Amino acid sequence: MSDTLVPDSEHRGVARLPAVARDLVQLARLDRPIGAWLLFWPGAWAIALSGQAIARWDLLLWFALGAVAMRGAGCVYNDIVDRDLDRRVARTAARPLASGRLSLKLAWAWLGLLSLIGLVVLLRLERPAQIVALASIAPVAAYPFMKRITWWPQAWLGIVFSWAALVGWPAATGGFAPAMAWLYAGSIGWVIGYDTIYALQDLEDDALAGVKSSARALGSHARGGVAGFYAAALACWGIALWQVRPEPLALAGLLPMGAHLAWQVAGLRVENPADALARFRSNRFAGLLMFLACAVVGAASA
């Protein structure tokens, strides 16, 4: 049954599931949890930097559940929209909808169920956070079409995948602060950087299929482009931390994150898809490093 798994599945045991269950798991990317981690971290950073990481540990758990459900829902919707394009790219041709193993009707039902789980999480938030979260629906719905419109769909993904930072702060505090905006801006730069790395896997197939990406736009300058976006992210995060605690020592909390991002860029082999995937996935650890920095600074300023 290995031929019914997508190449980048992280949990090969999924192949032992019944056929429909296996396809639903893959459709929501539950076998590839890296995306849920990347969606979760910006919200967790905002909660931590606001000084509420310990007091609102329950909120972190709700955000984790929401990240899994809404990332899954987003992936289902993306695959519904992209099923024809996915058939023309080697890495995505085995996806359940692109391959024809799963019906469109069942995919829509699965999307509805995952969205209901997201609704449960939404109802647990403060009203300002609910309003901000609902405002994300339009950019989320537009994202799958961006690769047909712009060479920089990764920038739109940054807007969408960083949105939890805008939700986490009011969810934890009931209000807003400048640090939240800088945290969000930095996350956008981070997302563009790591998703450009991810897109390096598909350069040839994307060119044949006419799919646009930042990796194709940057070409031979991909490593430098990623470095630039990561540097911009660190600069914005530095301002966010400074807003909460204006001391040089607070900025030292970004050193581990900066070192990790530098490692990603320095050793990146643009021509090696396996290396690109490994460095992309390492961002779940990068998110943890940033969370620890936010937690320390937030706790010291609470």
Secondary structure as a PSIPRED ss2 file (coil, helix, strand):
# PSIPRED VFORMAT (PSIPRED V4.0)

   1 M C   1.000  0.000  0.000
   2 S H   0.000  1.000  0.000
   3 D H   0.000  1.000  0.000
   4 T H   0.000  1.000  0.000
   5 L C   1.000  0.000  0.000
   6 V C   1.000  0.000  0.000
   7 P C   1.000  0.000  0.000
   8 D C   1.000  0.000  0.000
   9 S C   1.000  0.000  0.000
  10 E C   1.000  0.000  0.000
  11 H C   1.000  0.000  0.000
  12 R H   0.000  1.000  0.000
  13 G H   0.000  1.000  0.000
  14 V H   0.000  1.000  0.000
  15 A H   0.000  1.000  0.000
  16 R H   0.000  1.000  0.000
  17 L C   1.000  0.000  0.000
  18 P C   1.000  0.000  0.000
  19 A H   0.000  1.000  0.000
  20 V H   0.000  1.000  0.000
  21 A H   0.000  1.000  0.000
  22 R H   0.000  1.000  0.000
  23 D H   0.000  1.000  0.000
  24 L H   0.000  1.000  0.000
  25 V H   0.000  1.000  0.000
  26 Q H   0.000  1.000  0.000
  27 L H   0.000  1.000  0.000
  28 A C   1.000  0.000  0.000
  29 R C   1.000  0.000  0.000
  30 L C   1.000  0.000  0.000
  31 D C   1.000  0.000  0.000
  32 R C   1.000  0.000  0.000
  33 P C   1.000  0.000  0.000
  34 I H   0.000  1.000  0.000
  35 G H   0.000  1.000  0.000
  36 A H   0.000  1.000  0.000
  37 W H   0.000  1.000  0.000
  38 L H   0.000  1.000  0.000
  39 L H   0.000  1.000  0.000
  40 F H   0.000  1.000  0.000
  41 W H   0.000  1.000  0.000
  42 P H   0.000  1.000  0.000
  43 G H   0.000  1.000  0.000
  44 A H   0.000  1.000  0.000
  45 W H   0.000  1.000  0.000
  46 A H   0.000  1.000  0.000
  47 I H   0.000  1.000  0.000
  48 A H   0.000  1.000  0.000
  49 L H   0.000  1.000  0.000
  50 S C   1.000  0.000  0.000
  51 G C   1.000  0.000  0.000
  52 Q C   1.000  0.000  0.000
  53 A C   1.000  0.000  0.000
  54 I C   1.000  0.000  0.000
  55 A C   1.000  0.000  0.000
  56 R C   1.000  0.000  0.000
  57 W H   0.000  1.000  0.000
  58 D H   0.000  1.000  0.000
  59 L H   0.000  1.000  0.000
  60 L H   0.000  1.000  0.000
  61 L H   0.000  1.000  0.000
  62 W H   0.000  1.000  0.000
  63 F H   0.000  1.000  0.000
  64 A H   0.000  1.000  0.000
  65 L H   0.000  1.000  0.000
  66 G H   0.000  1.000  0.000
  67 A H   0.000  1.000  0.000
  68 V H   0.000  1.000  0.000
  69 A H   0.000  1.000  0.000
  70 M H   0.000  1.000  0.000
  71 R H   0.000  1.000  0.000
  72 G H   0.000  1.000  0.000
  73 A H   0.000  1.000  0.000
  74 G H   0.000  1.000  0.000
  75 C H   0.000  1.000  0.000
  76 V H   0.000  1.000  0.000
  77 Y H   0.000  1.000  0.000
  78 N H   0.000  1.000  0.000
  79 D H   0.000  1.000  0.000
  80 I H   0.000  1.000  0.000
  81 V H   0.000  1.000  0.000
  82 D H   0.000  1.000  0.000
  83 R H   0.000  1.000  0.000
  84 D H   0.000  1.000  0.000
  85 L H   0.000  1.000  0.000
  86 D H   0.000  1.000  0.000
  87 R C   1.000  0.000  0.000
  88 R C   1.000  0.000  0.000
  89 V C   1.000  0.000  0.000
  90 A C   1.000  0.000  0.000
  91 R C   1.000  0.000  0.000
  92 T C   1.000  0.000  0.000
  93 A C   1.000  0.000  0.000
  94 A C   1.000  0.000  0.000
  95 R C   1.000  0.000  0.000
  96 P H   0.000  1.000  0.000
  97 L H   0.000  1.000  0.000
  98 A H   0.000  1.000  0.000
  99 S H   0.000  1.000  0.000
 100 G C   1.000  0.000  0.000
 101 R C   1.000  0.000  0.000
 102 L C   1.000  0.000  0.000
 103 S C   1.000  0.000  0.000
 104 L H   0.000  1.000  0.000
 105 K H   0.000  1.000  0.000
 106 L H   0.000  1.000  0.000
 107 A H   0.000  1.000  0.000
 108 W H   0.000  1.000  0.000
 109 A H   0.000  1.000  0.000
 110 W H   0.000  1.000  0.000
 111 L H   0.000  1.000  0.000
 112 G H   0.000  1.000  0.000
 113 L H   0.000  1.000  0.000
 114 L H   0.000  1.000  0.000
 115 S H   0.000  1.000  0.000
 116 L H   0.000  1.000  0.000
 117 I H   0.000  1.000  0.000
 118 G H   0.000  1.000  0.000
 119 L H   0.000  1.000  0.000
 120 V H   0.000  1.000  0.000
 121 V H   0.000  1.000  0.000
 122 L H   0.000  1.000  0.000
 123 L C   1.000  0.000  0.000
 124 R C   1.000  0.000  0.000
 125 L C   1.000  0.000  0.000
 126 E C   1.000  0.000  0.000
 127 R H   0.000  1.000  0.000
 128 P H   0.000  1.000  0.000
 129 A H   0.000  1.000  0.000
 130 Q H   0.000  1.000  0.000
 131 I H   0.000  1.000  0.000
 132 V H   0.000  1.000  0.000
 133 A H   0.000  1.000  0.000
 134 L H   0.000  1.000  0.000
 135 A C   1.000  0.000  0.000
 136 S C   1.000  0.000  0.000
 137 I H   0.000  1.000  0.000
 138 A H   0.000  1.000  0.000
 139 P H   0.000  1.000  0.000
 140 V H   0.000  1.000  0.000
 141 A H   0.000  1.000  0.000
 142 A H   0.000  1.000  0.000
 143 Y H   0.000  1.000  0.000
 144 P H   0.000  1.000  0.000
 145 F H   0.000  1.000  0.000
 146 M H   0.000  1.000  0.000
 147 K H   0.000  1.000  0.000
 148 R H   0.000  1.000  0.000
 149 I H   0.000  1.000  0.000
 150 T C   1.000  0.000  0.000
 151 W C   1.000  0.000  0.000
 152 W C   1.000  0.000  0.000
 153 P H   0.000  1.000  0.000
 154 Q H   0.000  1.000  0.000
 155 A H   0.000  1.000  0.000
 156 W H   0.000  1.000  0.000
 157 L H   0.000  1.000  0.000
 158 G H   0.000  1.000  0.000
 159 I H   0.000  1.000  0.000
 160 V H   0.000  1.000  0.000
 161 F H   0.000  1.000  0.000
 162 S C   1.000  0.000  0.000
 163 W H   0.000  1.000  0.000
 164 A H   0.000  1.000  0.000
 165 A H   0.000  1.000  0.000
 166 L H   0.000  1.000  0.000
 167 V H   0.000  1.000  0.000
 168 G H   0.000  1.000  0.000
 169 W H   0.000  1.000  0.000
 170 P H   0.000  1.000  0.000
 171 A H   0.000  1.000  0.000
 172 A H   0.000  1.000  0.000
 173 T H   0.000  1.000  0.000
 174 G C   1.000  0.000  0.000
 175 G C   1.000  0.000  0.000
 176 F C   1.000  0.000  0.000
 177 A C   1.000  0.000  0.000
 178 P H   0.000  1.000  0.000
 179 A H   0.000  1.000  0.000
 180 M H   0.000  1.000  0.000
 181 A H   0.000  1.000  0.000
 182 W H   0.000  1.000  0.000
 183 L H   0.000  1.000  0.000
 184 Y H   0.000  1.000  0.000
 185 A H   0.000  1.000  0.000
 186 G H   0.000  1.000  0.000
 187 S H   0.000  1.000  0.000
 188 I H   0.000  1.000  0.000
 189 G H   0.000  1.000  0.000
 190 W H   0.000  1.000  0.000
 191 V H   0.000  1.000  0.000
 192 I H   0.000  1.000  0.000
 193 G H   0.000  1.000  0.000
 194 Y H   0.000  1.000  0.000
 195 D H   0.000  1.000  0.000
 196 T H   0.000  1.000  0.000
 197 I H   0.000  1.000  0.000
 198 Y H   0.000  1.000  0.000
 199 A H   0.000  1.000  0.000
 200 L H   0.000  1.000  0.000
 201 Q H   0.000  1.000  0.000
 202 D H   0.000  1.000  0.000
 203 L H   0.000  1.000  0.000
 204 E H   0.000  1.000  0.000
 205 D H   0.000  1.000  0.000
 206 D H   0.000  1.000  0.000
 207 A H   0.000  1.000  0.000
 208 L H   0.000  1.000  0.000
 209 A H   0.000  1.000  0.000
 210 G C   1.000  0.000  0.000
 211 V C   1.000  0.000  0.000
 212 K C   1.000  0.000  0.000
 213 S C   1.000  0.000  0.000
 214 S H   0.000  1.000  0.000
 215 A H   0.000  1.000  0.000
 216 R H   0.000  1.000  0.000
 217 A H   0.000  1.000  0.000
 218 L H   0.000  1.000  0.000
 219 G H   0.000  1.000  0.000
 220 S H   0.000  1.000  0.000
 221 H H   0.000  1.000  0.000
 222 A H   0.000  1.000  0.000
 223 R H   0.000  1.000  0.000
 224 G H   0.000  1.000  0.000
 225 G H   0.000  1.000  0.000
 226 V H   0.000  1.000  0.000
 227 A H   0.000  1.000  0.000
 228 G H   0.000  1.000  0.000
 229 F H   0.000  1.000  0.000
 230 Y H   0.000  1.000  0.000
 231 A H   0.000  1.000  0.000
 232 A H   0.000  1.000  0.000
 233 A H   0.000  1.000  0.000
 234 L H   0.000  1.000  0.000
 235 A H   0.000  1.000  0.000
 236 C H   0.000  1.000  0.000
 237 W H   0.000  1.000  0.000
 238 G H   0.000  1.000  0.000
 239 I H   0.000  1.000  0.000
 240 A H   0.000  1.000  0.000
 241 L H   0.000  1.000  0.000
 242 W H   0.000  1.000  0.000
 243 Q H   0.000  1.000  0.000
 244 V H   0.000  1.000  0.000
 245 R C   1.000  0.000  0.000
 246 P C   1.000  0.000  0.000
 247 E C   1.000  0.000  0.000
 248 P H   0.000  1.000  0.000
 249 L H   0.000  1.000  0.000
 250 A H   0.000  1.000  0.000
 251 L H   0.000  1.000  0.000
 252 A H   0.000  1.000  0.000
 253 G H   0.000  1.000  0.000
 254 L H   0.000  1.000  0.000
 255 L H   0.000  1.000  0.000
 256 P H   0.000  1.000  0.000
 257 M H   0.000  1.000  0.000
 258 G H   0.000  1.000  0.000
 259 A H   0.000  1.000  0.000
 260 H H   0.000  1.000  0.000
 261 L H   0.000  1.000  0.000
 262 A H   0.000  1.000  0.000
 263 W H   0.000  1.000  0.000
 264 Q H   0.000  1.000  0.000
 265 V H   0.000  1.000  0.000
 266 A H   0.000  1.000  0.000
 267 G C   1.000  0.000  0.000
 268 L C   1.000  0.000  0.000
 269 R C   1.000  0.000  0.000
 270 V C   1.000  0.000  0.000
 271 E C   1.000  0.000  0.000
 272 N C   1.000  0.000  0.000
 273 P H   0.000  1.000  0.000
 274 A H   0.000  1.000  0.000
 275 D H   0.000  1.000  0.000
 276 A H   0.000  1.000  0.000
 277 L H   0.000  1.000  0.000
 278 A H   0.000  1.000  0.000
 279 R H   0.000  1.000  0.000
 280 F H   0.000  1.000  0.000
 281 R H   0.000  1.000  0.000
 282 S C   1.000  0.000  0.000
 283 N H   0.000  1.000  0.000
 284 R H   0.000  1.000  0.000
 285 F H   0.000  1.000  0.000
 286 A H   0.000  1.000  0.000
 287 G H   0.000  1.000  0.000
 288 L H   0.000  1.000  0.000
 289 L H   0.000  1.000  0.000
 290 M H   0.000  1.000  0.000
 291 F H   0.000  1.000  0.000
 292 L H   0.000  1.000  0.000
 293 A H   0.000  1.000  0.000
 294 C H   0.000  1.000  0.000
 295 A H   0.000  1.000  0.000
 296 V H   0.000  1.000  0.000
 297 V H   0.000  1.000  0.000
 298 G H   0.000  1.000  0.000
 299 A H   0.000  1.000  0.000
 300 A H   0.000  1.000  0.000
 301 S H   0.000  1.000  0.000
 302 A C   1.000  0.000  0.000
